[in-house]
Amino acid sequence: APFLIISNKSCCKTGCAEVDSMTEAVAGKGFLLGCISCKRREEVPGCAIVDWHYKAAGSEEFIHIFRYEYNNPTILHEDFEGRLEWKGTMGTKDVQTGSVFIHNVTFNDTGTYLCTFHRTLYLPLNEEHVVISKEVELTVVEKANPELTAVISEIMMYVLIAVLQLWMIGVLIYCYRKVYAENEAREVRKAACSQSKLVELKDPCDGIYLE
């Protein structure tokens, strides 16, 4: 069935933000397929049904795998039986978060996931029906790849540690030289003081010969 895709970038409610889903899952782990559609007019009551479709890598057609309709999540395809869990809005028909969680991800889960909100807005004079669809391109890997920001942070941490170590070495060298110079100056003063005392204690008759 064709889908009407409507771009909905505005956020109508404080606390509702349309954050994109992550796109890389690890085989054998769980993964959250994120899908959020904020209402444009929060003051207007409404309800929404959320459908999830899946298209395998290399395939041309989507298959219907999941539907949520007011506290009634339903898995619709055997390949996802017992593995999909609703993680969206609960307790209200006015759904804005339509995320689902995949348990025990396999490499066969790689592909395109289509999240569709079928929203009805109850306007004073009539009803307005809006369909909003969002795609998630999922890749399944054997091991998690470190995020670029995490790698950069780690590199910066090591750079900072190296800079601090160099700074500490510089401080130690400076302190050592200062203490050494003070010790040298103290020894010179001691030597000068000792020489002065020897001169004072010298016998004044030395060097005088009587005939």
Sequence and secondary structure as in RCSB ss.txt:
>XXXX:A:sequence
APFLIISNKSCCKTGCAEVDSMTEAVAGKGFLLGCISCKRREEVPGCAIVDWHYKAAGSEEFIHIFRYEYNNPTI
LHEDFEGRLEWKGTMGTKDVQTGSVFIHNVTFNDTGTYLCTFHRTLYLPLNEEHVVISKEVELTVVEKANPELTA
VISEIMMYVLIAVLQLWMIGVLIYCYRKVYAENEAREVRKAACSQSKLVELKDPCDGIYLE
>XXXX:A:secstr
            STT        EEETTS EEE  B   S TTS EEEEEEEEEEETT S  EEEEEE SS EEE
  GGGTTTEEE S  S S   B  EEESS  GGG EEEEEEEEEEEE SSSEEEEEEEEEEEEEEESS    HHH
HHHHHHHHHHHHHHHHHHHHHHHHHHHHHHHHHHHHHHHHHHHHHHHHHHHS TTTT    
